[in-house]
Amino acid sequence: MKPVGPIPAGYNAIGGELAIGGKRASKLVEEAGRTPLFVYSRAHLDARVAQLRAALPRRIGINYAVKANPHLAVIGHMAPLVDGFDIASSGELGLCIAVGIDPARISFAGPGKRDDELEAAVGAGVTLNCESEGEGLRALAIGQRLGKAPRIAIRVNPSFELKGSGMKMGGGAKPFGVDADRVPALARMLIGEGAEWRGLHIFTGSQALSADAIIEAQGNVLELAENLANDIGFGLPKLNMGGGFGIPYFPGDEPLDLARVGAALAERVDSLPSVLADSELCIELGRYLVGEAGVYLCRVIDRKESHGVVYLVTDGGLHHQLAASGNFGTVVRRNYPSAIASHYGAEPTEEVNIVGCLCTPLDRLADNAFMPRAEVGDLVAVFCAGAYGASASPAAFLGHGPAAELLV
Ligand SMILES: *Cc1c(COP(=O)(O)O)cnc(C)c1O
């Protein structure tokens, strides 16, 4: 037997079925008209933002990293809850604009911004998190052509990283950001050429569950920002301190101690160096905001046995849930939190392999999991599916098409 990851708080059973947002899984599938289906819970999104507001100093703004879940209804729900939006493409810009988000609240990071994307961003008044000298020059030229000063912050490639981070995005040679020692000269050039100076963006990593690691990274970020601001000779209108707050996916993962992160940050904010005293401060979070709010529901299409092993073959799979299948940034495949949604909370009685419908051995949702007995027609739930699910999986692979998505 292999354990499954911890099911997030806030999911309960109604009439023996998993309920999300007060609705039974079978009702949600009926509403959506089909499986597989991603269900996103408003109550979870609201609760998570409220926890962050309660734990973090008021001075710290919260940005939503749209790439974690770009479903239009989710972006729309987040719009009044958070302070800013971090986007990584003009496609994401279009989604933010479609739900009426003021471009002044949006910043655009990403190492390969095309000219047409820069033009859309500069034209709309979005802040560019500039990733290189070359990109800075292209943005200036586009600003000149449009007769509009580009709003520019510089994304710094710091020499340190967020320890225990699931995905390393700082430290050493990277395609992201500008090496710290080259930032002051670039900043002075951009300001001298008439860009609207917006400050710095320092992202150090992702999916950290250790409060100590996050506290240390935030200390390093503030110190680096202070040194760079002094070297640049201009204050920082804004400092995006990065994020990296992780969620528990696997057996043994402990949730991040948010209270400790907030307390340490409050101390630092109370004793900021003078060069940062007037800077607007924010963090940017993706999965921490939306990950636990999502559940992926799929249906058991076949129940079969091979060499004594029971397989529940579902209509879902890695084409919607690449991460849960273990093929997205993990070395050892471990089980995501999962359950038989049609018999939620029932006693487990058998060991099963839950797999997807794709013709590849990579398509696994849960290995050797101890579950209540499920038959053809029952629903399977995979939790922690609110981030990097629908939009981060190869939906065209094998032609089954995308999953439905529902915000409840
Ligand atoms: C992906 C990304 C994020 C969001 O990461 P999460 O792990 O989902 O919080 C934030 N900032 C930047 C620059 C990113 O690339």
Ligand as a Chemical Component Dictionary entry (heavy atoms), coordinates in Angstrom:
data_LIG
# 
_chem_comp.id                   LIG 
_chem_comp.type                 NON-POLYMER 
_chem_comp.pdbx_formal_charge   0 
_chem_comp.three_letter_code    LIG 
# 
loop_
_chem_comp_atom.comp_id 
_chem_comp_atom.atom_id 
_chem_comp_atom.alt_atom_id 
_chem_comp_atom.type_symbol 
_chem_comp_atom.charge 
_chem_comp_atom.model_Cartn_x 
_chem_comp_atom.model_Cartn_y 
_chem_comp_atom.model_Cartn_z 
_chem_comp_atom.pdbx_ordinal 
LIG C1 C1 C 0 5.275 30.794 -11.455 1  
LIG C2 C2 C 0 5.616 32.047 -10.784 2  
LIG C3 C3 C 0 4.963 32.408 -9.600  3  
LIG C4 C4 C 0 3.951 31.528 -8.925  4  
LIG O1 O1 O 0 4.541 30.423 -8.334  5  
LIG P1 P1 P 0 3.694 29.533 -7.318  6  
LIG O2 O2 O 0 4.591 28.430 -6.940  7  
LIG O3 O3 O 0 2.474 29.075 -8.020  8  
LIG O4 O4 O 0 3.340 30.415 -6.165  9  
LIG C5 C5 C 0 5.271 33.633 -9.044  10 
LIG N1 N1 N 0 6.171 34.445 -9.622  11 
LIG C6 C6 C 0 6.833 34.132 -10.739 12 
LIG C7 C7 C 0 7.818 35.068 -11.311 13 
LIG C8 C8 C 0 6.590 32.922 -11.355 14 
LIG O5 O5 O 0 7.260 32.589 -12.462 15 
# 
loop_
_chem_comp_bond.comp_id 
_chem_comp_bond.atom_id_1 
_chem_comp_bond.atom_id_2 
_chem_comp_bond.value_order 
_chem_comp_bond.pdbx_ordinal 
LIG C1 C2 SING 1  
LIG C2 C3 SING 2  
LIG C2 C8 DOUB 3  
LIG C3 C4 SING 4  
LIG C3 C5 DOUB 5  
LIG C4 O1 SING 6  
LIG O1 P1 SING 7  
LIG P1 O2 DOUB 8  
LIG P1 O3 SING 9  
LIG P1 O4 SING 10 
LIG C5 N1 SING 11 
LIG N1 C6 DOUB 12 
LIG C6 C7 SING 13 
LIG C6 C8 SING 14 
LIG C8 O5 SING 15 
# 
